[in-house]
Amino acid sequence: MTENLTQRLAEHVREAGWSDRAAFLTGEETWTFSQVFAGAAQAAGGYRAAGLQPGDRVLLALPDSMEMVWCLLGAWQAGLVAVPVNVQMGKEDLTRDIATAEPALIVVDPETVGWLNASAPAPTTEAGPLLASEPETRFEGGGDDPALALFTSGTTGPPKLCFFLHRNFEDRIGPRETAGPGTVALSVSRMYFYGGLSASLFTTLGTGQTAVLSRPRATPAAAIELMRRHQVTNLFAQPSFLARLLLEPGHAEVFRRLRHVTSAGEVLSARMREKLVPVLGERLVNGYGATEIGGIAVGRPAAYDSPSAVGPAAEGRPVRVLGADGESVPVGERGELHIRVPFATRGVVRGSDGPDQVTDVWWPTGDLASLDEDAVLHVHGRLDDVEVIGGQNVVPGEIERLLEGHPGVLEAAVSAVRRPAGDTSLRAYVVAAPGNGPGGSADTDALAAELIDLARARLSWYKVPNDVVWLDALPRNGNGKILRRRLRAEGNQYV
Protein backbone atom coordinates (compact mmCIF):
# COMPACT_ATOMS: atom_id res chain seq x y z
CA MET A 1 0.00 0.00 0.00
CA THR A 2 1.26 3.50 -0.84
CA GLU A 3 2.29 5.25 2.35
CA ASN A 4 2.05 8.91 1.31
CA LEU A 5 -1.44 10.28 1.98
CA THR A 6 -1.73 12.47 -1.13
CA GLN A 7 -0.38 9.72 -3.38
CA ARG A 8 -2.80 7.22 -1.89
CA LEU A 9 -5.75 9.58 -2.45
CA ALA A 10 -4.67 10.29 -6.03
CA GLU A 11 -4.34 6.58 -6.82
CA HIS A 12 -7.76 5.90 -5.29
CA VAL A 13 -9.40 8.60 -7.43
CA ARG A 14 -7.66 7.38 -10.58
CA GLU A 15 -8.62 3.74 -9.98
CA ALA A 16 -12.23 4.77 -9.34
CA GLY A 17 -12.37 6.61 -12.67
CA TRP A 18 -13.31 9.99 -11.19
CA SER A 19 -10.51 12.13 -12.68
CA ASP A 20 -12.82 14.17 -14.93
CA ARG A 21 -15.70 14.38 -12.45
CA ALA A 22 -16.50 17.52 -10.44
CA ALA A 23 -14.75 17.45 -7.08
CA PHE A 24 -15.32 21.00 -5.77
CA LEU A 25 -17.61 23.92 -6.51
CA THR A 26 -16.43 27.45 -5.63
CA GLY A 27 -18.65 30.36 -6.59
CA GLU A 28 -19.37 29.79 -10.27
CA GLU A 29 -16.33 27.55 -10.89
CA THR A 30 -16.14 23.76 -11.03
CA TRP A 31 -12.92 21.90 -10.28
CA THR A 32 -12.30 18.33 -11.36
CA PHE A 33 -10.43 15.69 -9.38
CA SER A 34 -7.55 15.86 -11.87
CA GLN A 35 -7.29 19.62 -11.30
CA VAL A 36 -7.19 18.99 -7.55
CA PHE A 37 -4.07 16.84 -7.77
CA ALA A 38 -2.45 19.00 -10.46
CA GLY A 39 -2.72 21.99 -8.11
CA ALA A 40 -1.38 19.89 -5.23
CA ALA A 41 1.71 19.02 -7.28
CA GLN A 42 2.31 22.72 -8.00
CA ALA A 43 1.94 23.58 -4.30
CA ALA A 44 4.42 20.81 -3.45
CA GLY A 45 6.83 22.28 -6.00
CA GLY A 46 6.35 25.71 -4.44
CA TYR A 47 7.17 24.40 -0.97
CA ARG A 48 10.29 22.74 -2.34
CA ALA A 49 11.36 25.97 -4.11
CA ALA A 50 10.87 27.84 -0.82
CA GLY A 51 13.45 25.56 0.79
CA LEU A 52 11.13 23.55 3.03
CA GLN A 53 12.26 20.08 4.03
CA PRO A 54 10.21 16.98 4.92
CA GLY A 55 8.98 17.27 8.49
CA ASP A 56 8.75 21.09 8.43
CA ARG A 57 5.45 22.58 9.54
CA VAL A 58 3.52 24.91 7.22
CA LEU A 59 0.74 26.96 8.77
CA LEU A 60 -2.22 27.52 6.44
CA ALA A 61 -3.99 30.77 7.33
CA LEU A 62 -6.46 30.29 4.50
CA PRO A 63 -10.26 30.24 4.17
CA ASP A 64 -12.05 27.18 2.81
CA SER A 65 -11.07 27.38 -0.84
CA MET A 66 -9.24 25.58 -3.61
CA GLU A 67 -6.06 27.23 -2.33
CA MET A 68 -6.60 25.49 1.01
CA VAL A 69 -7.22 22.14 -0.74
CA TRP A 70 -4.12 22.48 -2.91
CA CYS A 71 -1.90 23.66 -0.06
CA LEU A 72 -3.02 20.79 2.20
CA LEU A 73 -2.50 18.07 -0.40
CA GLY A 74 0.72 19.69 -1.61
CA ALA A 75 2.09 19.77 1.92
CA TRP A 76 1.43 16.05 2.35
CA GLN A 77 2.96 15.30 -1.04
CA ALA A 78 6.11 17.19 0.00
CA GLY A 79 6.31 15.39 3.35
CA LEU A 80 5.40 18.53 5.32
CA VAL A 81 3.07 18.88 8.30
CA ALA A 82 0.05 21.01 7.39
CA VAL A 83 -1.37 23.16 10.21
CA PRO A 84 -4.68 24.78 9.11
CA VAL A 85 -5.92 27.56 11.39
CA ASN A 86 -9.06 29.60 11.87
CA VAL A 87 -8.63 32.85 9.93
CA GLN A 88 -11.62 34.39 11.73
CA MET A 89 -9.64 34.49 14.98
CA GLY A 90 -8.49 37.80 16.42
CA LYS A 91 -4.89 38.90 15.98
CA GLU A 92 -3.93 37.95 19.54
CA ASP A 93 -5.32 34.40 19.26
CA LEU A 94 -3.84 33.80 15.82
CA THR A 95 -0.44 35.07 16.96
CA ARG A 96 -0.64 32.66 19.91
CA ASP A 97 -1.38 29.71 17.59
CA ILE A 98 1.49 30.64 15.29
CA ALA A 99 3.85 30.71 18.26
CA THR A 100 2.58 27.28 19.32
CA ALA A 101 2.92 25.76 15.84
CA GLU A 102 6.45 27.12 15.22
CA PRO A 103 6.01 26.93 11.42
CA ALA A 104 8.77 27.12 8.84
CA LEU A 105 6.34 28.92 6.51
CA ILE A 106 2.96 30.63 6.78
CA VAL A 107 0.63 30.68 3.77
CA VAL A 108 -1.68 33.68 4.05
CA ASP A 109 -4.78 34.99 2.35
CA PRO A 110 -4.62 38.80 2.00
CA GLU A 111 -8.41 39.16 2.20
CA THR A 112 -8.63 37.54 5.63
CA VAL A 113 -5.30 37.92 7.46
CA GLY A 114 -3.36 40.39 5.33
CA TRP A 115 -1.67 41.84 8.42
CA LEU A 116 0.41 38.65 8.62
CA ASN A 117 2.37 39.71 5.53
CA ALA A 118 4.03 42.48 7.50
CA SER A 119 4.10 41.25 11.08
CA ALA A 120 4.18 37.44 11.06
CA PRO A 121 6.75 35.79 13.35
CA ALA A 122 7.75 33.42 10.51
CA PRO A 123 8.31 33.67 6.71
CA THR A 124 5.05 34.19 4.82
CA THR A 125 3.78 33.76 1.30
CA GLU A 126 0.45 33.98 -0.46
CA ALA A 127 -0.82 30.82 -2.12
CA GLY A 128 -0.43 32.26 -5.63
CA PRO A 129 3.37 32.05 -5.84
CA LEU A 130 3.32 28.47 -4.53
CA LEU A 131 0.80 27.45 -7.16
CA ALA A 132 2.80 29.08 -9.96
CA SER A 133 5.71 26.69 -9.38
CA GLU A 134 6.84 23.74 -11.45
CA PRO A 135 4.84 20.65 -10.41
CA GLU A 136 6.58 18.25 -8.05
CA THR A 137 6.55 14.63 -9.22
CA ARG A 138 7.97 13.04 -6.08
CA PHE A 139 6.06 12.03 -2.96
CA GLU A 140 8.00 12.40 0.28
CA GLY A 141 7.20 10.68 3.55
CA GLY A 142 4.25 8.61 4.64
CA GLY A 143 3.29 5.90 7.09
CA ASP A 144 4.46 6.95 10.55
CA ASP A 145 5.51 10.44 9.44
CA PRO A 146 3.31 13.32 10.65
CA ALA A 147 1.02 14.86 8.01
CA LEU A 148 -1.42 17.11 9.86
CA ALA A 149 -1.62 19.06 13.10
CA LEU A 150 -4.92 20.48 14.37
CA PHE A 151 -5.58 22.71 17.34
CA THR A 152 -7.91 21.54 20.09
CA SER A 153 -10.99 23.66 20.65
CA GLY A 154 -9.62 25.51 23.68
CA THR A 155 -12.84 25.15 25.69
CA THR A 156 -11.00 23.80 28.75
CA GLY A 157 -7.65 25.61 28.42
CA PRO A 158 -5.18 27.03 25.88
CA PRO A 159 -5.41 25.18 22.54
CA LYS A 160 -2.86 22.42 21.95
CA LEU A 161 -1.62 20.84 18.73
CA CYS A 162 -2.76 17.32 17.93
CA PHE A 163 -0.60 15.56 15.33
CA PHE A 164 -1.88 12.96 12.85
CA LEU A 165 0.29 10.59 10.84
CA HIS A 166 -0.13 9.61 7.17
CA ARG A 167 -1.35 6.17 8.22
CA ASN A 168 -4.01 7.59 10.56
CA PHE A 169 -6.23 8.39 7.56
CA GLU A 170 -6.51 4.93 6.04
CA ASP A 171 -10.19 4.73 7.02
CA ARG A 172 -10.91 8.06 5.28
CA ILE A 173 -10.54 6.44 1.86
CA GLY A 174 -13.32 4.24 0.54
CA PRO A 175 -17.09 3.88 0.11
CA ARG A 176 -19.58 5.26 2.61
CA GLU A 177 -23.27 4.67 2.94
CA THR A 178 -24.28 8.32 2.69
CA ALA A 179 -21.85 9.80 0.16
CA GLY A 180 -20.55 9.10 -3.32
CA PRO A 181 -20.81 10.24 -6.95
CA GLY A 182 -24.01 12.23 -7.35
CA THR A 183 -23.83 13.56 -3.80
CA VAL A 184 -23.35 17.32 -3.40
CA ALA A 185 -22.14 18.27 0.06
CA LEU A 186 -21.80 21.47 2.05
CA SER A 187 -19.95 21.66 5.35
CA VAL A 188 -20.57 24.70 7.50
CA SER A 189 -17.70 23.51 9.71
CA ARG A 190 -14.42 24.77 8.29
CA MET A 191 -11.36 22.76 7.28
CA TYR A 192 -9.26 23.80 10.28
CA PHE A 193 -11.66 21.62 12.32
CA TYR A 194 -11.39 17.82 11.99
CA GLY A 195 -15.08 17.38 11.24
CA GLY A 196 -15.04 20.04 8.54
CA LEU A 197 -11.83 18.69 7.01
CA SER A 198 -13.35 15.22 6.87
CA ALA A 199 -16.68 16.40 5.45
CA SER A 200 -15.20 18.68 2.76
CA LEU A 201 -11.89 17.08 1.79
CA PHE A 202 -11.56 13.44 2.84
CA THR A 203 -15.14 12.45 2.06
CA THR A 204 -14.87 14.10 -1.36
CA LEU A 205 -11.60 12.40 -2.33
CA GLY A 206 -12.56 9.15 -0.64
CA THR A 207 -16.07 8.68 -2.06
CA GLY A 208 -16.29 10.76 -5.25
CA GLN A 209 -18.86 13.24 -3.94
CA THR A 210 -18.81 16.92 -4.97
CA ALA A 211 -18.23 19.49 -2.22
CA VAL A 212 -19.22 23.15 -2.10
CA LEU A 213 -16.55 25.47 -0.67
CA SER A 214 -17.31 28.96 0.63
CA ARG A 215 -14.46 31.42 1.20
CA PRO A 216 -16.41 33.54 3.69
CA ARG A 217 -17.83 31.76 6.72
CA ALA A 218 -21.40 31.02 5.74
CA THR A 219 -24.17 32.81 7.58
CA PRO A 220 -27.49 30.94 7.77
CA ALA A 221 -28.85 33.06 4.91
CA ALA A 222 -25.73 32.44 2.81
CA ALA A 223 -25.90 28.70 3.52
CA ILE A 224 -29.50 28.55 2.32
CA GLU A 225 -28.46 30.28 -0.92
CA LEU A 226 -25.48 27.93 -1.43
CA MET A 227 -27.71 24.90 -0.85
CA ARG A 228 -30.29 26.22 -3.31
CA ARG A 229 -27.80 27.22 -6.01
CA HIS A 230 -25.77 24.01 -5.91
CA GLN A 231 -28.64 21.59 -5.20
CA VAL A 232 -26.95 20.35 -2.01
CA THR A 233 -27.96 16.87 -0.86
CA ASN A 234 -25.68 16.40 2.19
CA LEU A 235 -25.15 18.96 4.95
CA PHE A 236 -22.66 18.98 7.84
CA ALA A 237 -23.21 21.62 10.55
CA GLN A 238 -23.32 22.32 14.26
CA PRO A 239 -26.75 21.89 15.89
CA SER A 240 -27.01 25.59 16.74
CA PHE A 241 -26.43 26.47 13.07
CA LEU A 242 -29.05 23.96 11.95
CA ALA A 243 -31.54 25.51 14.34
CA ARG A 244 -30.87 28.95 12.87
CA LEU A 245 -31.36 27.60 9.35
CA LEU A 246 -34.95 26.79 10.31
CA LEU A 247 -35.55 30.52 10.87
CA GLU A 248 -34.42 31.48 7.35
CA PRO A 249 -36.84 32.13 4.49
CA GLY A 250 -36.51 29.41 1.87
CA HIS A 251 -35.27 26.74 4.24
CA ALA A 252 -38.19 24.40 3.51
CA GLU A 253 -37.23 24.11 -0.17
CA VAL A 254 -33.58 23.23 0.44
CA PHE A 255 -34.35 20.93 3.38
CA ARG A 256 -36.68 18.86 1.21
CA ARG A 257 -33.76 18.13 -1.12
CA LEU A 258 -31.41 17.00 1.65
CA ARG A 259 -30.77 13.27 1.89
CA HIS A 260 -28.40 13.34 4.85
CA VAL A 261 -27.70 15.91 7.58
CA THR A 262 -24.88 15.40 10.07
CA SER A 263 -25.04 17.33 13.33
CA ALA A 264 -21.69 17.48 15.11
CA GLY A 265 -19.27 19.75 16.93
CA GLU A 266 -21.48 20.44 19.94
CA VAL A 267 -24.27 18.84 21.95
CA LEU A 268 -27.58 18.40 20.13
CA SER A 269 -29.81 19.99 22.76
CA ALA A 270 -33.34 18.88 23.53
CA ARG A 271 -34.71 22.11 22.09
CA MET A 272 -32.82 21.76 18.83
CA ARG A 273 -33.70 18.08 18.62
CA GLU A 274 -37.40 18.90 18.98
CA LYS A 275 -37.16 21.37 16.12
CA LEU A 276 -34.99 19.33 13.77
CA VAL A 277 -36.39 15.80 14.06
CA PRO A 278 -39.91 16.66 12.81
CA VAL A 279 -38.36 18.32 9.75
CA LEU A 280 -35.53 15.89 8.97
CA GLY A 281 -36.62 12.61 10.58
CA GLU A 282 -34.25 9.73 9.82
CA ARG A 283 -32.12 11.97 7.62
CA LEU A 284 -30.67 13.62 10.75
CA VAL A 285 -27.57 11.95 12.17
CA ASN A 286 -25.93 13.02 15.43
CA GLY A 287 -22.17 12.54 15.58
CA TYR A 288 -20.11 12.60 18.77
CA GLY A 289 -16.32 12.55 18.94
CA ALA A 290 -13.17 14.43 19.86
CA THR A 291 -10.17 15.79 17.97
CA GLU A 292 -7.76 13.60 19.91
CA ILE A 293 -9.50 10.28 19.18
CA GLY A 294 -11.97 10.75 16.33
CA GLY A 295 -15.50 9.32 16.36
CA ILE A 296 -17.02 7.93 19.56
CA ALA A 297 -20.66 7.31 18.71
CA VAL A 298 -23.21 8.10 16.04
CA GLY A 299 -26.97 7.72 15.90
CA ARG A 300 -30.23 9.00 14.48
CA PRO A 301 -32.08 11.16 17.04
CA ALA A 302 -35.45 10.14 15.58
CA ALA A 303 -34.84 6.61 16.89
CA TYR A 304 -34.60 7.65 20.56
CA ASP A 305 -37.01 9.15 23.04
CA SER A 306 -34.34 10.57 25.33
CA PRO A 307 -32.60 13.81 24.28
CA SER A 308 -29.37 12.64 25.94
CA ALA A 309 -29.14 9.57 23.68
CA VAL A 310 -26.46 9.73 20.99
CA GLY A 311 -26.30 6.18 19.67
CA PRO A 312 -24.21 3.02 19.92
CA ALA A 313 -20.44 3.27 20.10
CA ALA A 314 -18.60 3.41 16.79
CA GLU A 315 -17.80 0.03 15.27
CA GLY A 316 -14.67 -1.53 16.73
CA ARG A 317 -14.52 0.99 19.57
CA PRO A 318 -15.72 -0.49 22.88
CA VAL A 319 -16.82 1.93 25.60
CA ARG A 320 -17.24 1.69 29.35
CA VAL A 321 -18.51 4.05 32.02
CA LEU A 322 -16.47 4.25 35.22
CA GLY A 323 -17.36 5.63 38.62
CA ALA A 324 -15.10 7.61 40.95
CA ASP A 325 -13.64 4.31 42.22
CA GLY A 326 -12.50 3.36 38.72
CA GLU A 327 -15.00 0.51 38.44
CA SER A 328 -17.70 0.12 35.80
CA VAL A 329 -21.07 1.47 36.89
CA PRO A 330 -24.38 -0.40 36.37
CA VAL A 331 -26.55 0.19 33.32
CA GLY A 332 -28.21 3.59 33.48
CA GLU A 333 -25.85 5.08 36.06
CA ARG A 334 -23.58 7.99 35.25
CA GLY A 335 -19.82 8.14 35.29
CA GLU A 336 -16.85 9.08 33.13
CA LEU A 337 -16.87 7.65 29.63
CA HIS A 338 -13.80 5.71 28.49
CA ILE A 339 -13.33 4.41 24.94
CA ARG A 340 -10.90 1.88 23.52
CA VAL A 341 -9.21 3.47 20.49
CA PRO A 342 -6.60 2.25 18.00
CA PHE A 343 -4.71 5.49 18.55
CA ALA A 344 -5.06 8.77 20.40
CA THR A 345 -3.13 11.93 19.67
CA ARG A 346 -2.22 13.88 22.78
CA GLY A 347 -1.95 17.61 22.30
CA VAL A 348 1.42 19.32 22.64
CA VAL A 349 2.19 22.92 23.54
CA ARG A 350 4.94 23.38 20.94
CA GLY A 351 5.05 22.19 17.35
CA SER A 352 8.67 21.16 17.79
CA ASP A 353 7.54 18.63 20.41
CA GLY A 354 6.24 16.64 17.45
CA PRO A 355 3.64 13.85 17.47
CA ASP A 356 2.63 12.43 20.84
CA GLN A 357 0.48 9.40 20.06
CA VAL A 358 -0.51 6.35 22.05
CA THR A 359 -1.97 3.22 20.49
CA ASP A 360 -4.59 0.67 21.53
CA VAL A 361 -5.55 2.42 24.77
CA TRP A 362 -8.58 3.10 26.93
CA TRP A 363 -9.01 6.86 26.58
CA PRO A 364 -10.81 8.92 29.28
CA THR A 365 -13.05 11.36 27.45
CA GLY A 366 -13.82 13.64 30.39
CA ASP A 367 -17.52 13.33 29.55
CA LEU A 368 -20.26 12.40 31.98
CA ALA A 369 -22.19 9.57 30.34
CA SER A 370 -24.27 6.45 30.82
CA LEU A 371 -25.16 3.34 28.82
CA ASP A 372 -28.71 2.05 28.63
CA GLU A 373 -29.89 -1.55 28.35
CA ASP A 374 -29.59 -1.40 24.55
CA ALA A 375 -25.94 -0.23 24.74
CA VAL A 376 -26.97 3.21 23.50
CA LEU A 377 -24.64 5.91 24.79
CA HIS A 378 -26.14 8.88 26.63
CA VAL A 379 -24.01 12.00 27.15
CA HIS A 380 -24.93 14.32 30.01
CA GLY A 381 -22.15 16.92 29.91
CA ARG A 382 -18.51 17.49 30.67
CA LEU A 383 -17.11 16.48 34.04
CA ASP A 384 -15.19 19.74 34.18
CA ASP A 385 -18.50 21.59 33.63
CA VAL A 386 -19.87 20.21 36.90
CA GLU A 387 -20.70 22.99 39.37
CA VAL A 388 -20.87 22.61 43.15
CA ILE A 389 -23.91 24.28 44.70
CA GLY A 390 -24.75 23.80 48.37
CA GLY A 391 -22.28 20.93 48.51
CA GLN A 392 -24.08 19.15 45.67
CA ASN A 393 -22.67 18.38 42.22
CA VAL A 394 -24.74 19.96 39.45
CA VAL A 395 -24.46 19.05 35.76
CA PRO A 396 -25.47 22.15 33.75
CA GLY A 397 -26.61 20.10 30.76
CA GLU A 398 -29.63 18.74 32.63
CA ILE A 399 -30.83 22.26 33.44
CA GLU A 400 -30.05 23.57 29.98
CA ARG A 401 -32.11 20.83 28.33
CA LEU A 402 -35.07 21.69 30.54
CA LEU A 403 -34.86 25.43 29.80
CA GLU A 404 -34.46 24.83 26.07
CA GLY A 405 -37.71 22.89 26.14
CA HIS A 406 -39.55 26.15 26.83
CA PRO A 407 -41.00 27.66 23.62
CA GLY A 408 -39.55 31.07 24.49
CA VAL A 409 -35.96 29.78 24.53
CA LEU A 410 -33.66 29.19 21.58
CA GLU A 411 -30.50 28.31 23.54
CA ALA A 412 -29.41 28.26 27.15
CA ALA A 413 -26.24 27.80 29.17
CA VAL A 414 -25.91 27.56 32.94
CA SER A 415 -22.94 28.29 35.18
CA ALA A 416 -22.18 29.12 38.80
CA VAL A 417 -21.74 32.72 39.91
CA ARG A 418 -20.12 34.01 43.10
CA ARG A 419 -22.60 36.48 44.58
CA PRO A 420 -21.70 39.71 46.44
CA ALA A 421 -22.57 38.08 49.76
CA GLY A 422 -19.97 35.39 49.08
CA ASP A 423 -22.36 32.55 48.28
CA THR A 424 -22.45 30.67 44.98
CA SER A 425 -25.59 30.02 42.96
CA LEU A 426 -26.55 29.24 39.39
CA ARG A 427 -27.26 31.68 36.61
CA ALA A 428 -28.95 30.90 33.31
CA TYR A 429 -27.72 32.65 30.17
CA VAL A 430 -30.52 32.53 27.63
CA VAL A 431 -30.90 33.34 23.95
CA ALA A 432 -34.59 33.98 23.40
CA ALA A 433 -36.56 32.47 20.56
CA PRO A 434 -37.70 35.02 17.96
CA GLY A 435 -40.39 37.30 19.38
CA ASN A 436 -39.29 36.75 22.97
CA GLY A 437 -36.82 38.34 25.33
CA PRO A 438 -35.01 41.64 24.66
CA GLY A 439 -36.31 43.29 21.52
CA GLY A 440 -39.19 40.83 21.30
CA SER A 441 -42.85 41.09 22.10
CA ALA A 442 -42.78 39.08 25.30
CA ASP A 443 -42.19 40.54 28.76
CA THR A 444 -38.58 39.74 29.68
CA ASP A 445 -39.16 39.62 33.43
CA ALA A 446 -42.23 37.44 33.03
CA LEU A 447 -40.39 34.98 30.77
CA ALA A 448 -37.45 34.80 33.19
CA ALA A 449 -39.88 34.07 36.03
CA GLU A 450 -41.49 31.31 33.95
CA LEU A 451 -38.12 29.67 33.40
CA ILE A 452 -37.21 29.77 37.06
CA ASP A 453 -40.64 28.42 38.04
CA LEU A 454 -40.20 25.62 35.50
CA ALA A 455 -36.88 24.68 37.08
CA ARG A 456 -38.37 24.78 40.59
CA ALA A 457 -41.19 22.47 39.52
CA ARG A 458 -38.96 19.91 37.83
CA LEU A 459 -35.57 20.00 39.57
CA SER A 460 -34.00 19.75 42.99
CA TRP A 461 -33.56 23.09 44.76
CA TYR A 462 -29.80 23.29 44.19
CA LYS A 463 -30.30 22.96 40.41
CA VAL A 464 -32.60 25.98 40.12
CA PRO A 465 -31.01 29.11 38.55
CA ASN A 466 -31.15 32.17 40.76
CA ASP A 467 -31.51 34.55 37.82
CA VAL A 468 -31.57 34.83 34.04
CA VAL A 469 -29.30 36.94 31.82
CA TRP A 470 -30.44 37.51 28.24
CA LEU A 471 -27.82 37.30 25.50
CA ASP A 472 -27.98 37.82 21.76
CA ALA A 473 -25.79 34.72 21.32
CA LEU A 474 -23.91 32.31 23.56
CA PRO A 475 -20.11 32.71 23.42
CA ARG A 476 -18.69 29.97 21.21
CA ASN A 477 -15.35 29.08 19.74
CA GLY A 478 -14.77 28.68 16.01
CA ASN A 479 -15.98 25.08 16.16
CA GLY A 480 -19.31 26.08 17.70
CA LYS A 481 -18.68 24.85 21.24
CA ILE A 482 -19.87 26.98 24.14
CA LEU A 483 -17.03 28.79 25.93
CA ARG A 484 -18.07 28.11 29.50
CA ARG A 485 -14.83 29.59 30.79
CA ARG A 486 -15.89 32.92 29.31
CA LEU A 487 -19.33 32.67 30.87
CA ARG A 488 -17.77 32.02 34.27
CA ALA A 489 -15.18 34.75 33.88
CA GLU A 490 -17.67 37.36 32.72
CA GLY A 491 -20.55 36.28 34.94
CA ASN A 492 -19.93 38.77 37.70
CA GLN A 493 -20.46 41.76 35.40
CA TYR A 494 -24.18 40.88 35.48
CA VAL A 495 -24.41 40.76 39.30
DALINSUL-V441051 format. One record per helix or strand of 2 or more residues. SS is the DSSP state (H for helix, E for strand). FROM is the first residue (numbers start at 0). TO is the last residue. Records with the same first field share a line. If there is no record, write none. Layout:
SS=FROM-TO + FROM-TO
//
This chain:
H=4-15 + 32-48 + 65-76 + 90-100 + 109-112 + 115-118 + 126-130 + 165-171 + 193-206 + 219-229 + 238-244 + 250-256 + 269-282 + 300-302 + 350-352 + 382-384 + 395-403 + 443-457 + 460-462 + 483-493
E=21-25 + 28-31 + 56-60 + 80-83 + 104-107 + 123-125 + 145-150 + 160-164 + 183-186 + 209-212 + 233-236 + 259-262 + 283-289 + 293-298 + 308-312 + 318-321 + 334-344 + 356-370 + 375-381 + 386-388 + 391-393 + 408-417 + 423-431 + 466-469
//
